[in-house]
């Protein structure tokens, strides 16, 4: 690829500082603000995976929408998960968007390609969210159907925390982190520029797979800590952003794993 003329490169950099970064930061801030408003509204329980069909507007929709008992909770859950993902994961992937934005700055379809990159990334996290929701629902159903387990609901939280701690030491996490920490190499390796729309979406999805690969266990902690807890969301988002984007971020993985495993051990010792 021939480098752009100096004047165009300077103009692209200026446009990047003036337009792209403020827009992306505004989207992230909007996601956090929406989550904050939702959590404090009368419908905040929908963030907590509570009984969405018991009362209120969701219960009404469940009655009037075909297959509403399934469709309405799924839509509410998907909306909450997309907001959570946008708020927590978009900050961790700023280097990818930054790199792709600069490489495609002179293209007339630049905005569309950036949008498709983001949609591909969010699509992978959305699919992971649906799987996580299905697993969470299955575990809760198992606990509800077995009286012995129902008395030990704390096991879900302890197991989630222990799993997240153990995964901090896995080779898979470090392989995926390496891909996430080198966005320029990743884009150069996977971006061909032909069939632009599909390739931009596929590039975002491909990067999303590696992002899920290194962060899935930490994201599952939200089911144990409370999906409506903005404090835990901010803390986990900060941890994942540091791990992926800060030079010394990988040094955080081992002490974090030790802390999570210790926390799980304390929970077991407390409840046993």
C-alpha positions as CSV (number, residue, x, y, z in Angstrom):
1,X,0.0,0.0,0.0
2,X,1.5,3.4,-1.1
3,X,1.7,5.8,1.8
4,X,-0.4,9.0,1.5
5,X,1.2,12.3,0.7
6,X,2.5,14.2,3.7
7,X,-0.3,16.8,3.5
8,X,-3.0,14.1,3.4
9,X,-1.4,12.2,6.2
10,X,-1.3,15.4,8.3
11,X,-4.9,16.1,7.4
12,X,-5.9,12.5,8.3
13,X,-4.2,12.8,11.7
14,X,-5.9,16.2,12.4
15,X,-9.3,14.7,11.4
16,X,-8.5,11.7,13.6
17,X,-8.0,13.9,16.7
18,X,-10.9,16.2,15.8
19,X,-13.6,13.7,14.9
20,X,-12.8,10.0,15.4
21,X,-11.6,9.9,19.0
22,X,-14.3,12.3,20.4
23,X,-17.0,10.4,18.6
24,X,-15.8,7.0,20.0
25,X,-15.3,8.4,23.5
26,X,-18.8,9.9,23.3
27,X,-20.3,6.5,22.4
28,X,-18.6,4.9,25.3
29,X,-19.7,7.7,27.7
30,X,-23.3,7.3,26.3
31,X,-23.3,3.6,27.0
32,X,-22.2,4.2,30.6
33,X,-24.7,7.0,31.1
34,X,-27.5,4.8,29.7
35,X,-26.5,1.9,32.0
36,X,-26.4,4.3,35.0
37,X,-29.9,5.7,34.2
38,X,-31.3,2.3,33.5
39,X,-29.9,0.9,36.8
40,X,-31.6,3.7,38.8
41,X,-34.9,3.5,36.9
42,X,-38.0,1.4,38.0
43,X,-36.8,-1.1,35.4
44,X,-33.3,-1.5,36.8
45,X,-34.2,-5.1,37.8
46,X,-34.0,-6.0,34.1
47,X,-30.2,-5.5,34.3
48,X,-30.1,-8.0,37.2
49,X,-31.6,-10.9,35.2
50,X,-34.5,-10.9,37.6
51,X,-38.0,-12.1,36.8
52,X,-38.7,-10.0,33.8
53,X,-42.2,-11.4,33.3
54,X,-43.5,-10.9,36.8
55,X,-44.9,-7.3,36.5
56,X,-44.6,-4.0,34.8
57,X,-44.3,-3.3,31.0
58,X,-42.2,-6.5,30.4
59,X,-45.0,-8.7,31.8
60,X,-47.6,-6.9,29.6
61,X,-45.4,-7.4,26.5
62,X,-44.9,-11.0,27.3
63,X,-48.7,-11.4,27.2
64,X,-49.3,-9.6,23.9
65,X,-46.2,-10.6,21.9
66,X,-46.3,-14.0,20.3
67,X,-43.9,-16.3,22.3
68,X,-43.5,-13.3,24.5
69,X,-42.2,-15.3,27.5
70,X,-39.1,-16.1,25.4
71,X,-38.8,-13.2,23.0
72,X,-39.3,-10.3,25.5
73,X,-36.7,-11.4,28.1
74,X,-34.2,-12.2,25.3
75,X,-34.6,-8.7,23.8
76,X,-34.2,-7.1,27.2
77,X,-31.2,-9.2,28.0
78,X,-29.6,-8.5,24.6
79,X,-30.1,-4.8,25.1
80,X,-28.5,-4.8,28.5
81,X,-25.6,-7.0,27.3
82,X,-24.9,-4.8,24.3
83,X,-24.8,-1.7,26.5
84,X,-22.5,-3.5,29.0
85,X,-20.2,-4.7,26.2
86,X,-20.1,-1.2,24.6
87,X,-19.3,0.3,28.0
88,X,-16.7,-2.3,29.2
89,X,-15.1,-3.6,26.0
90,X,-15.0,-0.7,23.5
91,X,-12.4,1.2,25.7
92,X,-10.2,-1.9,25.6
93,X,-10.2,-2.1,21.8
94,X,-9.5,1.6,21.1
95,X,-6.1,0.7,19.6
96,X,-7.8,-1.5,17.0
97,X,-10.2,1.2,15.9
98,X,-7.4,3.8,16.0
99,X,-5.2,1.7,13.7
100,X,-8.0,0.9,11.3
101,X,-9.2,4.5,11.2
102,X,-5.7,5.7,10.2
103,X,-5.2,3.0,7.6
104,X,-8.6,3.7,5.9
105,X,-8.7,7.5,6.5
106,X,-8.4,8.4,2.8
107,X,-11.1,6.0,1.5
108,X,-14.5,7.4,0.5
109,X,-16.2,4.6,2.4
110,X,-14.2,5.2,5.5
111,X,-17.1,5.7,7.9
112,X,-19.0,2.7,6.6
113,X,-15.9,0.5,7.1
114,X,-15.4,1.7,10.7
115,X,-19.1,1.0,11.4
116,X,-18.8,-2.5,10.0
117,X,-15.6,-3.2,12.0
118,X,-17.5,-2.2,15.2
119,X,-20.6,-4.3,14.2
120,X,-18.4,-7.4,13.6
121,X,-16.7,-6.9,17.0
122,X,-20.0,-6.4,18.8
123,X,-21.6,-9.4,17.0
124,X,-19.1,-11.8,18.5
125,X,-19.6,-10.4,22.0
126,X,-23.3,-10.6,21.5
127,X,-23.1,-14.2,20.6
128,X,-21.0,-14.9,23.7
129,X,-23.6,-13.0,25.8
130,X,-26.4,-15.2,24.5
131,X,-24.3,-18.4,25.3
132,X,-23.5,-17.0,28.8
133,X,-27.1,-16.2,29.4
134,X,-28.2,-19.7,28.4
135,X,-25.6,-21.2,30.6
136,X,-26.6,-19.0,33.5
137,X,-30.3,-19.8,33.1
138,X,-29.4,-23.6,33.0
139,X,-27.4,-23.4,36.1
140,X,-30.1,-21.4,38.0
141,X,-32.7,-24.0,36.8
142,X,-30.5,-26.8,38.1
143,X,-30.1,-25.2,41.5
144,X,-33.8,-24.5,41.7
145,X,-34.7,-28.1,40.9
146,X,-32.3,-29.7,43.4
147,X,-33.1,-28.7,47.0
148,X,-29.6,-29.5,48.2
149,X,-28.1,-27.1,45.7
150,X,-30.7,-24.4,46.3
151,X,-29.3,-24.0,49.8
152,X,-25.9,-23.5,48.4
153,X,-26.4,-20.7,45.9
154,X,-23.1,-19.2,46.9
155,X,-21.4,-22.0,45.0
156,X,-22.2,-20.2,41.7
157,X,-20.3,-17.1,42.7
158,X,-17.4,-19.1,44.2
159,X,-17.1,-21.3,41.1
160,X,-17.2,-18.2,38.7
161,X,-14.5,-16.4,40.7
162,X,-12.3,-19.5,40.9
163,X,-12.7,-20.1,37.1
164,X,-11.8,-16.5,36.3
165,X,-8.7,-16.8,38.6
166,X,-7.6,-20.1,37.1
167,X,-8.0,-18.8,33.6
168,X,-5.5,-16.0,34.3
169,X,-2.8,-18.6,34.2
170,X,-3.8,-20.3,31.0
171,X,-1.8,-20.2,27.8
172,X,-4.9,-19.5,25.8
173,X,-5.4,-16.2,27.6
174,X,-1.8,-15.1,26.8
175,X,-2.0,-16.1,23.2
176,X,-5.2,-14.1,22.8
177,X,-3.8,-11.1,24.7
178,X,-0.8,-11.1,22.3
179,X,-3.2,-10.6,19.4
180,X,-5.1,-7.9,21.2
181,X,-2.0,-6.0,22.2
182,X,-0.6,-5.7,18.6
183,X,-3.5,-4.1,16.6
184,X,-1.3,-2.8,13.8
185,X,0.1,-6.3,13.1
186,X,-3.3,-7.8,13.4
187,X,-4.9,-5.4,10.9
188,X,-2.0,-5.7,8.4
189,X,-2.2,-9.5,8.7
190,X,-6.0,-9.8,8.2
191,X,-7.1,-6.7,6.2
192,X,-7.0,-7.2,2.4
193,X,-9.1,-4.2,1.3
194,X,-11.0,-6.3,-1.3
195,X,-14.6,-7.0,-0.7
196,X,-14.4,-4.1,1.7
197,X,-17.7,-4.3,3.5
198,X,-17.5,-8.0,4.3
199,X,-13.8,-7.9,5.2
200,X,-14.2,-5.0,7.6
201,X,-17.0,-6.9,9.4
202,X,-14.9,-10.1,9.4
203,X,-11.9,-8.2,10.7
204,X,-13.9,-6.9,13.6
205,X,-15.4,-10.3,14.3
206,X,-12.0,-12.0,14.1
207,X,-10.5,-9.5,16.6
208,X,-13.6,-10.0,18.7
209,X,-12.9,-13.7,18.9
210,X,-9.5,-13.0,20.4
211,X,-10.9,-10.4,22.7
212,X,-13.5,-12.9,24.0
213,X,-10.7,-15.5,24.3
214,X,-8.7,-13.4,26.7
215,X,-11.6,-11.7,28.6
216,X,-14.5,-14.2,28.7
217,X,-13.8,-15.4,32.3
218,X,-13.6,-11.9,33.7
219,X,-16.8,-11.0,31.9
220,X,-18.6,-14.0,33.4
221,X,-17.8,-12.5,36.8
222,X,-20.6,-10.1,36.2
223,X,-23.1,-12.9,36.6
224,X,-21.6,-13.6,40.0
225,X,-21.1,-10.0,41.1
226,X,-24.4,-8.6,39.7
227,X,-24.9,-7.4,36.1
228,X,-26.4,-4.2,37.4
229,X,-23.4,-3.2,39.5
230,X,-21.8,-0.3,37.8
231,X,-18.9,-0.3,40.3
232,X,-17.9,-3.8,39.4
233,X,-18.3,-3.0,35.7
234,X,-16.0,0.0,36.0
235,X,-13.4,-2.1,37.9
236,X,-13.4,-5.0,35.5
237,X,-13.4,-2.7,32.5
238,X,-10.3,-0.9,33.9
239,X,-8.6,-4.2,34.6
240,X,-9.2,-5.5,31.0
241,X,-8.1,-2.2,29.5
242,X,-4.9,-2.3,31.4
243,X,-4.2,-5.9,30.5
244,X,-4.7,-5.3,26.8
245,X,-3.4,-1.8,26.2
246,X,-0.8,-0.8,28.9
247,X,2.8,-1.9,28.4
248,X,3.0,-3.6,31.8
249,X,-0.5,-4.9,31.6
250,X,0.4,-8.6,31.3
251,X,2.1,-8.3,34.7
252,X,-1.3,-7.8,36.2
253,X,-2.6,-11.2,35.1
254,X,-0.7,-13.3,37.7
255,X,-1.5,-11.2,40.8
256,X,-5.1,-10.9,39.7
257,X,-5.4,-14.7,39.3
258,X,-3.9,-15.2,42.7
259,X,-6.4,-12.6,44.2
260,X,-9.4,-14.2,42.5
261,X,-8.4,-17.7,43.6
262,X,-7.9,-16.5,47.1
263,X,-11.3,-14.8,47.1
264,X,-12.9,-18.0,46.0
265,X,-11.1,-20.0,48.7
266,X,-12.3,-17.5,51.3
267,X,-15.9,-17.8,50.1
268,X,-15.7,-21.6,50.4
269,X,-14.1,-21.4,53.8
270,X,-16.8,-19.0,55.0
271,X,-19.8,-21.0,53.8
272,X,-18.5,-24.6,54.2
